[in-house]
Amino acid sequence: MLYQKSHDRRTTEDSIVDFDSALDQNLQDYNRTRVSLMYQKGTRRNRTRYEAYLFRENSATDYQNLQTSSYDLDRTGVGGEYAWQVRRQMALVAEGRYIQSDFPLTIRDNTHFRSVIGADMSIGRRIRTSFRVGYAEKTFDTSIAENSFGEPVWNGKLEWDLRRNTSVQMETGRKIYELETVNQPNDASKFNINSWISAAWAEQWTDKLSTNTSYTYRDTSFEGRGGNEGAQQWIVSAVYQAHRRLKFAIDTAYTMIKDDLGEDISRHTITFRTDYSL
């Protein structure tokens, strides 16, 4: 079970979205409350395993200088995953989720359905792969014209431990981009489609010092208003284990976004972190 109350703007798994806001952060008030429940049964040693979850979330933003971009969103979702261990190093997997999003503007209210199948595999002890292919559909409660849109979606990942202290990862995918995560929730587009490819390199230099370097290219198609957006991002992170319970880290990220409408953005961000574990 989880209860979470946050004022952190970063609400997505997409790091580019977390860095690409052109708005003054000092003029933004953000609040998020999330309650979730998950049930899991089985491990990789079992022939079958599954998990099921449900959540309820409220996200609210208030821009003092752009009131039309403020919103108050309620989301309710259910989903789950079922895995069948066909052999020791291979499992067939099926996933599904259903999310209902309610905005103050009824024309933005929608439901989101996603269903995929795929497999998780291991090749020896050093290589791990996974892939998912399927279908996603977004349906709007109210629409002047067509109100239901469906798209094929997929995701693939490769992780390779080159040696004891070195690993690389590559990933590619395509998904329907949820409305509530765009910078301007009242955008004229119906929804967005993201396609991306990324690569990462992790290195453990010493017992105390490690780094992680990644590159991501993402293409976004705006359905409903036309246009595309290309984005690139480089991230370099260094972590120093000062003590068994204490870590210091520095993250630097450079993001460059080019939009067909000329709304180009570039940002260089440096973050210092301290993690303490009880």
MARBA-273245 format. One record per residue (C-alpha): residue number from 0; residue in three letters; chain; y, x, z. Coordinates in steps of 0.001 Angstrom, whole numbers, plus 524288, in hexadecimal, padded with zeros to 5 digits. Example, Ala and Ser with C-alpha at 12.3 -4.5 7.8 and 13.67 -1.06 7.14 Angstrom:
2
<rec seq="0" type="ala" mol="A" north="7EE6C" east="8300C" up="81E78"/>
<rec seq="1" type="ser" mol="A" north="7FBDC" east="83566" up="81BE4"/>
***
This chain:
278
<rec seq="0" type="met" mol="A" north="80000" east="80000" up="80000"/>
<rec seq="1" type="leu" mol="A" north="80DCD" east="804B3" up="7FD4B"/>
<rec seq="2" type="tyr" mol="A" north="81B69" east="80077" up="80125"/>
<rec seq="3" type="gln" mol="A" north="82684" east="80825" up="7FB36"/>
<rec seq="4" type="lys" mol="A" north="83544" east="806E5" up="7FBF0"/>
<rec seq="5" type="ser" mol="A" north="83CF9" east="8107C" up="7F3D5"/>
<rec seq="6" type="his" mol="A" north="84A83" east="813A9" up="7EECE"/>
<rec seq="7" type="asp" mol="A" north="84549" east="81D81" up="7E4F3"/>
<rec seq="8" type="arg" mol="A" north="848BD" east="81A66" up="7D6E8"/>
<rec seq="9" type="arg" mol="A" north="83C62" east="820BF" up="7D1AB"/>
<rec seq="10" type="thr" mol="A" north="83319" east="81544" up="7D07B"/>
<rec seq="11" type="thr" mol="A" north="82B10" east="81919" up="7C499"/>
<rec seq="12" type="glu" mol="A" north="820BD" east="8230B" up="7C0EA"/>
<rec seq="13" type="asp" mol="A" north="82937" east="8273E" up="7B595"/>
<rec seq="14" type="ser" mol="A" north="830ED" east="8334D" up="7B9A2"/>
<rec seq="15" type="ile" mol="A" north="839EA" east="8321A" up="7ADDD"/>
<rec seq="16" type="val" mol="A" north="83E84" east="824CB" up="7B28D"/>
<rec seq="17" type="asp" mol="A" north="84137" east="82A82" up="7BFE8"/>
<rec seq="18" type="phe" mol="A" north="84AAD" east="83469" up="7BA22"/>
<rec seq="19" type="asp" mol="A" north="8511C" east="82D66" up="7AEB8"/>
<rec seq="20" type="ser" mol="A" north="85B01" east="82486" up="7B560"/>
<rec seq="21" type="ala" mol="A" north="868E0" east="82696" up="7B07F"/>
<rec seq="22" type="leu" mol="A" north="86E3D" east="81EA5" up="7BBDE"/>
<rec seq="23" type="asp" mol="A" north="8752E" east="82494" up="7C77C"/>
<rec seq="24" type="gln" mol="A" north="86B11" east="8247F" up="7D25D"/>
<rec seq="25" type="asn" mol="A" north="875D1" east="822C7" up="7DC8C"/>
<rec seq="26" type="leu" mol="A" north="878F7" east="81578" up="7D6D1"/>
<rec seq="27" type="gln" mol="A" north="86B02" east="8108A" up="7D75E"/>
<rec seq="28" type="asp" mol="A" north="864AE" east="8093F" up="7E2A8"/>
<rec seq="29" type="tyr" mol="A" north="855DF" east="80829" up="7E185"/>
<rec seq="30" type="asn" mol="A" north="84BE2" east="801AE" up="7EA69"/>
<rec seq="31" type="arg" mol="A" north="83D51" east="7FFE2" up="7E891"/>
<rec seq="32" type="thr" mol="A" north="8330C" east="7F958" up="7F108"/>
<rec seq="33" type="arg" mol="A" north="82499" east="7F9AA" up="7ED96"/>
<rec seq="34" type="val" mol="A" north="818A5" east="7F42D" up="7F468"/>
<rec seq="35" type="ser" mol="A" north="80B32" east="7F702" up="7EEBC"/>
<rec seq="36" type="leu" mol="A" north="7FCD7" east="7F572" up="7F221"/>
<rec seq="37" type="met" mol="A" north="7F178" east="7FCDE" up="7EBEF"/>
<rec seq="38" type="tyr" mol="A" north="7E2B7" east="7FBFE" up="7ED7D"/>
<rec seq="39" type="gln" mol="A" north="7D987" east="806A3" up="7E8A1"/>
<rec seq="40" type="lys" mol="A" north="7CAD0" east="807A8" up="7E898"/>
<rec seq="41" type="gly" mol="A" north="7C20F" east="81293" up="7E3BD"/>
<rec seq="42" type="thr" mol="A" north="7C39A" east="8211F" up="7E0AF"/>
<rec seq="43" type="arg" mol="A" north="7BFD1" east="829EB" up="7D55A"/>
<rec seq="44" type="arg" mol="A" north="7B257" east="82AFF" up="7DB8B"/>
<rec seq="45" type="asn" mol="A" north="7B031" east="81C62" up="7D9AB"/>
<rec seq="46" type="arg" mol="A" north="7ABCF" east="81661" up="7CCD1"/>
<rec seq="47" type="thr" mol="A" north="7B726" east="80CCF" up="7CD34"/>
<rec seq="48" type="arg" mol="A" north="7C437" east="80CA7" up="7D418"/>
<rec seq="49" type="tyr" mol="A" north="7D00B" east="803DE" up="7D3A7"/>
<rec seq="50" type="glu" mol="A" north="7DD5C" east="80162" up="7D974"/>
<rec seq="51" type="ala" mol="A" north="7E63C" east="7F586" up="7D9F7"/>
<rec seq="52" type="tyr" mol="A" north="7F47C" east="7F497" up="7DE05"/>
<rec seq="53" type="leu" mol="A" north="7FFF0" east="7EB62" up="7DF2E"/>
<rec seq="54" type="phe" mol="A" north="80E3D" east="7EDC9" up="7E21E"/>
<rec seq="55" type="arg" mol="A" north="81B4B" east="7E724" up="7E447"/>
<rec seq="56" type="glu" mol="A" north="827DD" east="7EE71" up="7E16F"/>
<rec seq="57" type="asn" mol="A" north="83675" east="7EC0A" up="7E17E"/>
<rec seq="58" type="ser" mol="A" north="83FF9" east="7F562" up="7DAEA"/>
<rec seq="59" type="ala" mol="A" north="84EA5" east="7F39E" up="7DB56"/>
<rec seq="60" type="thr" mol="A" north="859B2" east="7FBBE" up="7D5B5"/>
<rec seq="61" type="asp" mol="A" north="86845" east="7F9F7" up="7D6C3"/>
<rec seq="62" type="tyr" mol="A" north="87177" east="801E2" up="7CE2E"/>
<rec seq="63" type="gln" mol="A" north="87F55" east="80142" up="7D338"/>
<rec seq="64" type="asn" mol="A" north="884D3" east="804C6" up="7C5DD"/>
<rec seq="65" type="leu" mol="A" north="87AF0" east="7FDA3" up="7BD22"/>
<rec seq="66" type="gln" mol="A" north="877EA" east="7F079" up="7C314"/>
<rec seq="67" type="thr" mol="A" north="87127" east="7EBAA" up="7B6C1"/>
<rec seq="68" type="ser" mol="A" north="866B3" east="7F615" up="7B894"/>
<rec seq="69" type="ser" mol="A" north="86371" east="7F1FF" up="7C686"/>
<rec seq="70" type="tyr" mol="A" north="85717" east="7EA45" up="7C8F5"/>
<rec seq="71" type="asp" mol="A" north="84E04" east="7E4DC" up="7D34B"/>
<rec seq="72" type="leu" mol="A" north="83FC7" east="7E51C" up="7CF22"/>
<rec seq="73" type="asp" mol="A" north="83395" east="7DF3E" up="7D55D"/>
<rec seq="74" type="arg" mol="A" north="82649" east="7E3CE" up="7D08F"/>
<rec seq="75" type="thr" mol="A" north="818A0" east="7DF44" up="7D41F"/>
<rec seq="76" type="gly" mol="A" north="80CAF" east="7E60A" up="7CE96"/>
<rec seq="77" type="val" mol="A" north="7FDD9" east="7E683" up="7CF62"/>
<rec seq="78" type="gly" mol="A" north="7F46F" east="7EFF1" up="7C8FF"/>
<rec seq="79" type="gly" mol="A" north="7E85A" east="7F81E" up="7CA28"/>
<rec seq="80" type="glu" mol="A" north="7DF18" east="8023A" up="7C491"/>
<rec seq="81" type="tyr" mol="A" north="7D04F" east="80267" up="7C2A7"/>
<rec seq="82" type="ala" mol="A" north="7C8AF" east="80EEE" up="7BFDA"/>
<rec seq="83" type="trp" mol="A" north="7BA6B" east="81098" up="7BBE9"/>
<rec seq="84" type="gln" mol="A" north="7B4DA" east="81E47" up="7BDCC"/>
<rec seq="85" type="val" mol="A" north="7AC8E" east="81F70" up="7B17C"/>
<rec seq="86" type="arg" mol="A" north="7A8C2" east="82D74" up="7B469"/>
<rec seq="87" type="arg" mol="A" north="7AC84" east="837ED" up="7BE1F"/>
<rec seq="88" type="gln" mol="A" north="7B877" east="83C70" up="7B687"/>
<rec seq="89" type="met" mol="A" north="7BC6F" east="82FF2" up="7AF8D"/>
<rec seq="90" type="ala" mol="A" north="7C106" east="8228A" up="7B3E5"/>
<rec seq="91" type="leu" mol="A" north="7C518" east="816BE" up="7ABCF"/>
<rec seq="92" type="val" mol="A" north="7D14F" east="8102C" up="7B126"/>
<rec seq="93" type="ala" mol="A" north="7D7FA" east="802F4" up="7AF59"/>
<rec seq="94" type="glu" mol="A" north="7E58F" east="7FFD7" up="7B4B8"/>
<rec seq="95" type="gly" mol="A" north="7EE26" east="7F3E2" up="7B4F0"/>
<rec seq="96" type="arg" mol="A" north="7FADB" east="7EF37" up="7BB0F"/>
<rec seq="97" type="tyr" mol="A" north="803BC" east="7E361" up="7BAE6"/>
<rec seq="98" type="ile" mol="A" north="811FC" east="7E3EF" up="7BF71"/>
<rec seq="99" type="gln" mol="A" north="81C0A" east="7D91F" up="7C09C"/>
<rec seq="100" type="ser" mol="A" north="82A6F" east="7DD33" up="7C09A"/>
<rec seq="101" type="asp" mol="A" north="8354D" east="7D3F2" up="7C4D8"/>
<rec seq="102" type="phe" mol="A" north="8438F" east="7D73C" up="7C217"/>
<rec seq="103" type="pro" mol="A" north="84FD3" east="7CF91" up="7C5D0"/>
<rec seq="104" type="leu" mol="A" north="85166" east="7CCFF" up="7B72C"/>
<rec seq="105" type="thr" mol="A" north="84644" east="7C412" up="7B30E"/>
<rec seq="106" type="ile" mol="A" north="84664" east="7C9A1" up="7A53E"/>
<rec seq="107" type="arg" mol="A" north="84148" east="7D661" up="7AB12"/>
<rec seq="108" type="asp" mol="A" north="83604" east="7D046" up="7B2C1"/>
<rec seq="109" type="asn" mol="A" north="8290E" east="7D4E2" up="7AD2A"/>
<rec seq="110" type="thr" mol="A" north="81AC8" east="7D7C5" up="7AF82"/>
<rec seq="111" type="his" mol="A" north="81428" east="7E477" up="7ABDA"/>
<rec seq="112" type="phe" mol="A" north="80588" east="7E5A6" up="7A91F"/>
<rec seq="113" type="arg" mol="A" north="7FE4C" east="7F26D" up="7A674"/>
<rec seq="114" type="ser" mol="A" north="7EFC8" east="7F4B3" up="7A41F"/>
<rec seq="115" type="val" mol="A" north="7E96F" east="801AE" up="7A058"/>
<rec seq="116" type="ile" mol="A" north="7DC07" east="80802" up="79FAA"/>
<rec seq="117" type="gly" mol="A" north="7D85D" east="81655" up="79F02"/>
<rec seq="118" type="ala" mol="A" north="7D106" east="82164" up="7A58B"/>
<rec seq="119" type="asp" mol="A" north="7D287" east="82C79" up="7AF50"/>
<rec seq="120" type="met" mol="A" north="7CAED" east="838DB" up="7ABFB"/>
<rec seq="121" type="ser" mol="A" north="7C8C3" east="84692" up="7B121"/>
<rec seq="122" type="ile" mol="A" north="7C4B6" east="8520F" up="7A8AA"/>
<rec seq="123" type="gly" mol="A" north="7BF19" east="85C4A" up="7B194"/>
<rec seq="124" type="arg" mol="A" north="7C6B4" east="85EE8" up="7BDF0"/>
<rec seq="125" type="arg" mol="A" north="7D3CC" east="86231" up="7B7CD"/>
<rec seq="126" type="ile" mol="A" north="7D700" east="857AE" up="7ADC2"/>
<rec seq="127" type="arg" mol="A" north="7D9F2" east="84969" up="7B0D8"/>
<rec seq="128" type="thr" mol="A" north="7DDDF" east="83F16" up="7A6F7"/>
<rec seq="129" type="ser" mol="A" north="7E107" east="830AB" up="7A71A"/>
<rec seq="130" type="phe" mol="A" north="7E565" east="826B2" up="79D0F"/>
<rec seq="131" type="arg" mol="A" north="7E8EA" east="81843" up="79CEF"/>
<rec seq="132" type="val" mol="A" north="7EB4A" east="80F2E" up="7916B"/>
<rec seq="133" type="gly" mol="A" north="7EEC3" east="800D6" up="791BA"/>
<rec seq="134" type="tyr" mol="A" north="7F8FF" east="7F653" up="79058"/>
<rec seq="135" type="ala" mol="A" north="8056A" east="7F259" up="7977B"/>
<rec seq="136" type="glu" mol="A" north="80D1D" east="7E5C6" up="7962D"/>
<rec seq="137" type="lys" mol="A" north="81A51" east="7E16E" up="79B6C"/>
<rec seq="138" type="thr" mol="A" north="81DAC" east="7D2EE" up="79B93"/>
<rec seq="139" type="phe" mol="A" north="82B34" east="7CDA1" up="79EA9"/>
<rec seq="140" type="asp" mol="A" north="82CB0" east="7C09F" up="7A5AA"/>
<rec seq="141" type="thr" mol="A" north="8388E" east="7BD06" up="79D70"/>
<rec seq="142" type="ser" mol="A" north="83C11" east="7C1C6" up="78FDE"/>
<rec seq="143" type="ile" mol="A" north="84415" east="7BCED" up="78467"/>
<rec seq="144" type="ala" mol="A" north="83A3B" east="7C243" up="77AAA"/>
<rec seq="145" type="glu" mol="A" north="82D0B" east="7C8CB" up="77CB5"/>
<rec seq="146" type="asn" mol="A" north="829D5" east="7CA87" up="78B0D"/>
<rec seq="147" type="ser" mol="A" north="81CD6" east="7D1E2" up="78B03"/>
<rec seq="148" type="phe" mol="A" north="81AE3" east="7DFE1" up="7868C"/>
<rec seq="149" type="gly" mol="A" north="80E45" east="7E7B9" up="78647"/>
<rec seq="150" type="glu" mol="A" north="80C22" east="7F623" up="78391"/>
<rec seq="151" type="pro" mol="A" north="800C0" east="7FFD8" up="783AB"/>
<rec seq="152" type="val" mol="A" north="80197" east="809AB" up="78ECC"/>
<rec seq="153" type="trp" mol="A" north="7FA59" east="81623" up="79223"/>
<rec seq="154" type="asn" mol="A" north="7FA58" east="8220E" up="79AE9"/>
<rec seq="155" type="gly" mol="A" north="7F305" east="82EE9" up="79A33"/>
<rec seq="156" type="lys" mol="A" north="7F2D5" east="83ABA" up="7A34D"/>
<rec seq="157" type="leu" mol="A" north="7EC99" east="84838" up="7A342"/>
<rec seq="158" type="glu" mol="A" north="7EC5F" east="85134" up="7AF2D"/>
<rec seq="159" type="trp" mol="A" north="7E70F" east="85F14" up="7ADED"/>
<rec seq="160" type="asp" mol="A" north="7E5AD" east="86909" up="7B8EF"/>
<rec seq="161" type="leu" mol="A" north="7E71D" east="87597" up="7B12A"/>
<rec seq="162" type="arg" mol="A" north="7E431" east="87D9D" up="7BD37"/>
<rec seq="163" type="arg" mol="A" north="7E465" east="87C1D" up="7CBE7"/>
<rec seq="164" type="asn" mol="A" north="7F33E" east="87C35" up="7CD14"/>
<rec seq="165" type="thr" mol="A" north="7F731" east="8771F" up="7BFAC"/>
<rec seq="166" type="ser" mol="A" north="7F626" east="86977" up="7B9F3"/>
<rec seq="167" type="val" mol="A" north="7FC02" east="8624D" up="7AE56"/>
<rec seq="168" type="gln" mol="A" north="7FD37" east="853E3" up="7AB4D"/>
<rec seq="169" type="met" mol="A" north="8003A" east="84C2E" up="79F00"/>
<rec seq="170" type="glu" mol="A" north="802CE" east="83DA1" up="79E00"/>
<rec seq="171" type="thr" mol="A" north="8068E" east="833BA" up="793B2"/>
<rec seq="172" type="gly" mol="A" north="807FD" east="82516" up="793DC"/>
<rec seq="173" type="arg" mol="A" north="80E98" east="81889" up="78F9C"/>
<rec seq="174" type="lys" mol="A" north="812F0" east="80D42" up="79848"/>
<rec seq="175" type="ile" mol="A" north="81BEB" east="8017C" up="7993E"/>
<rec seq="176" type="tyr" mol="A" north="8275F" east="805BF" up="7A17B"/>
<rec seq="177" type="glu" mol="A" north="82A74" east="7FC4B" up="7AC7E"/>
<rec seq="178" type="leu" mol="A" north="837D0" east="7F5C5" up="7ABB8"/>
<rec seq="179" type="glu" mol="A" north="83BD2" east="7F873" up="7B9B4"/>
<rec seq="180" type="thr" mol="A" north="83B99" east="80729" up="7B7B4"/>
<rec seq="181" type="val" mol="A" north="845DA" east="80811" up="7ACF3"/>
<rec seq="182" type="asn" mol="A" north="85377" east="80CE1" up="7B06D"/>
<rec seq="183" type="gln" mol="A" north="859B0" east="80039" up="7ABD6"/>
<rec seq="184" type="pro" mol="A" north="850C1" east="7F4BA" up="7AF6C"/>
<rec seq="185" type="asn" mol="A" north="85902" east="7EB6E" up="7A735"/>
<rec seq="186" type="asp" mol="A" north="8567D" east="7F33A" up="79AD7"/>
<rec seq="187" type="ala" mol="A" north="854EF" east="7EA9F" up="78ED1"/>
<rec seq="188" type="ser" mol="A" north="8474D" east="7F00E" up="78BFE"/>
<rec seq="189" type="lys" mol="A" north="83B89" east="7E7DC" up="78FB5"/>
<rec seq="190" type="phe" mol="A" north="833D6" east="7F37C" up="794B6"/>
<rec seq="191" type="asn" mol="A" north="831CD" east="801D9" up="791C6"/>
<rec seq="192" type="ile" mol="A" north="82602" east="80951" up="78CA9"/>
<rec seq="193" type="asn" mol="A" north="82418" east="81747" up="79161"/>
<rec seq="194" type="ser" mol="A" north="81BE2" east="82196" up="78A7E"/>
<rec seq="195" type="trp" mol="A" north="81B45" east="82F0C" up="79098"/>
<rec seq="196" type="ile" mol="A" north="81487" east="83C45" up="790E9"/>
<rec seq="197" type="ser" mol="A" north="8156B" east="84615" up="79BF1"/>
<rec seq="198" type="ala" mol="A" north="8100E" east="8534E" up="7A01A"/>
<rec seq="199" type="ala" mol="A" north="81013" east="859D9" up="7AD73"/>
<rec seq="200" type="trp" mol="A" north="80C4A" east="8671D" up="7B2F0"/>
<rec seq="201" type="ala" mol="A" north="8099C" east="86960" up="7C169"/>
<rec seq="202" type="glu" mol="A" north="80844" east="87706" up="7C729"/>
<rec seq="203" type="gln" mol="A" north="804DF" east="87B7B" up="7D4F8"/>
<rec seq="204" type="trp" mol="A" north="80B38" east="888F6" up="7D52C"/>
<rec seq="205" type="thr" mol="A" north="80829" east="88C3B" up="7E350"/>
<rec seq="206" type="asp" mol="A" north="802EA" east="88526" up="7EF38"/>
<rec seq="207" type="lys" mol="A" north="810BB" east="8806F" up="7F1F2"/>
<rec seq="208" type="leu" mol="A" north="8177C" east="87F75" up="7E4B0"/>
<rec seq="209" type="ser" mol="A" north="81434" east="875FA" up="7D9A4"/>
<rec seq="210" type="thr" mol="A" north="81B3E" east="870B2" up="7CDA5"/>
<rec seq="211" type="asn" mol="A" north="819DD" east="86535" up="7C47E"/>
<rec seq="212" type="thr" mol="A" north="8201F" east="864C1" up="7B6FE"/>
<rec seq="213" type="ser" mol="A" north="81FE6" east="858DB" up="7AE11"/>
<rec seq="214" type="tyr" mol="A" north="82552" east="853DC" up="7A130"/>
<rec seq="215" type="thr" mol="A" north="825DA" east="8459E" up="79CDB"/>
<rec seq="216" type="tyr" mol="A" north="829DF" east="83F4C" up="79015"/>
<rec seq="217" type="arg" mol="A" north="82B9E" east="8308B" up="7900C"/>
<rec seq="218" type="asp" mol="A" north="82F17" east="826F2" up="7854A"/>
<rec seq="219" type="thr" mol="A" north="833FA" east="81965" up="788E9"/>
<rec seq="220" type="ser" mol="A" north="83463" east="80DD6" up="77F91"/>
<rec seq="221" type="phe" mol="A" north="83D89" east="802BE" up="78392"/>
<rec seq="222" type="glu" mol="A" north="83727" east="7F602" up="77F75"/>
<rec seq="223" type="gly" mol="A" north="840C2" east="7EAE4" up="77D31"/>
<rec seq="224" type="arg" mol="A" north="84D2B" east="7F281" up="77A5B"/>
<rec seq="225" type="gly" mol="A" north="847F4" east="7FD5A" up="7719B"/>
<rec seq="226" type="gly" mol="A" north="849D5" east="80BE9" up="77323"/>
<rec seq="227" type="asn" mol="A" north="8426B" east="8175B" up="778D0"/>
<rec seq="228" type="glu" mol="A" north="844D3" east="82189" up="78334"/>
<rec seq="229" type="gly" mol="A" north="83F21" east="82F3D" up="783EE"/>
<rec seq="230" type="ala" mol="A" north="83EBD" east="836B2" up="790C5"/>
<rec seq="231" type="gln" mol="A" north="83A71" east="84447" up="794D5"/>
<rec seq="232" type="gln" mol="A" north="83925" east="849C6" up="7A272"/>
<rec seq="233" type="trp" mol="A" north="835D5" east="856F7" up="7A861"/>
<rec seq="234" type="ile" mol="A" north="83299" east="85815" up="7B6E2"/>
<rec seq="235" type="val" mol="A" north="82FF2" east="86478" up="7BEBC"/>
<rec seq="236" type="ser" mol="A" north="82C1C" east="86379" up="7CD11"/>
<rec seq="237" type="ala" mol="A" north="8296D" east="86E4F" up="7D6D9"/>
<rec seq="238" type="val" mol="A" north="82331" east="86BEB" up="7E433"/>
<rec seq="239" type="tyr" mol="A" north="822C1" east="8759C" up="7EF79"/>
<rec seq="240" type="gln" mol="A" north="8192F" east="8731B" up="7FA9B"/>
<rec seq="241" type="ala" mol="A" north="820E8" east="878C2" up="805E4"/>
<rec seq="242" type="his" mol="A" north="8178C" east="87399" up="8102D"/>
<rec seq="243" type="arg" mol="A" north="80B05" east="86BC0" up="810D5"/>
<rec seq="244" type="arg" mol="A" north="81357" east="85F96" up="812FA"/>
<rec seq="245" type="leu" mol="A" north="81FF3" east="86367" up="80C1F"/>
<rec seq="246" type="lys" mol="A" north="82356" east="86499" up="7FDA0"/>
<rec seq="247" type="phe" mol="A" north="82FD7" east="867D4" up="7F674"/>
<rec seq="248" type="ala" mol="A" north="8318D" east="86434" up="7E832"/>
<rec seq="249" type="ile" mol="A" north="83B7A" east="864BA" up="7DD3A"/>
<rec seq="250" type="asp" mol="A" north="83ABE" east="85C08" up="7D128"/>
<rec seq="251" type="thr" mol="A" north="84303" east="85DCE" up="7C50C"/>
<rec seq="252" type="ala" mol="A" north="842E3" east="8541F" up="7B9CB"/>
<rec seq="253" type="tyr" mol="A" north="849D7" east="85360" up="7ACD7"/>
<rec seq="254" type="thr" mol="A" north="849C0" east="8466C" up="7A58A"/>
<rec seq="255" type="met" mol="A" north="84F1F" east="8439C" up="797F9"/>
<rec seq="256" type="ile" mol="A" north="84F5B" east="835E3" up="79238"/>
<rec seq="257" type="lys" mol="A" north="853BE" east="83215" up="78484"/>
<rec seq="258" type="asp" mol="A" north="855A8" east="823AD" up="78147"/>
<rec seq="259" type="asp" mol="A" north="8574A" east="81D62" up="773D7"/>
<rec seq="260" type="leu" mol="A" north="86345" east="81668" up="77939"/>
<rec seq="261" type="gly" mol="A" north="869BB" east="82346" up="77CD3"/>
<rec seq="262" type="glu" mol="A" north="867B3" east="82229" up="78B87"/>
<rec seq="263" type="asp" mol="A" north="86340" east="83052" up="78CC1"/>
<rec seq="264" type="ile" mol="A" north="8615D" east="835E5" up="79A60"/>
<rec seq="265" type="ser" mol="A" north="85E32" east="8435B" up="79FD0"/>
<rec seq="266" type="arg" mol="A" north="85C96" east="846E5" up="7AE0A"/>
<rec seq="267" type="his" mol="A" north="858DE" east="852F8" up="7B5CB"/>
<rec seq="268" type="thr" mol="A" north="8541F" east="85033" up="7C39E"/>
<rec seq="269" type="ile" mol="A" north="85077" east="85992" up="7CE9C"/>
<rec seq="270" type="thr" mol="A" north="849DF" east="85445" up="7DACE"/>
<rec seq="271" type="phe" mol="A" north="8466C" east="85B34" up="7E78C"/>
<rec seq="272" type="arg" mol="A" north="83B7D" east="8555E" up="7EFCF"/>
<rec seq="273" type="thr" mol="A" north="8358A" east="857B9" up="7FD26"/>
<rec seq="274" type="asp" mol="A" north="8284D" east="851C6" up="8005D"/>
<rec seq="275" type="tyr" mol="A" north="82314" east="8519A" up="80E32"/>
<rec seq="276" type="ser" mol="A" north="8155E" east="84CBF" up="8114A"/>
<rec seq="277" type="leu" mol="A" north="810F3" east="84829" up="81E98"/>
***
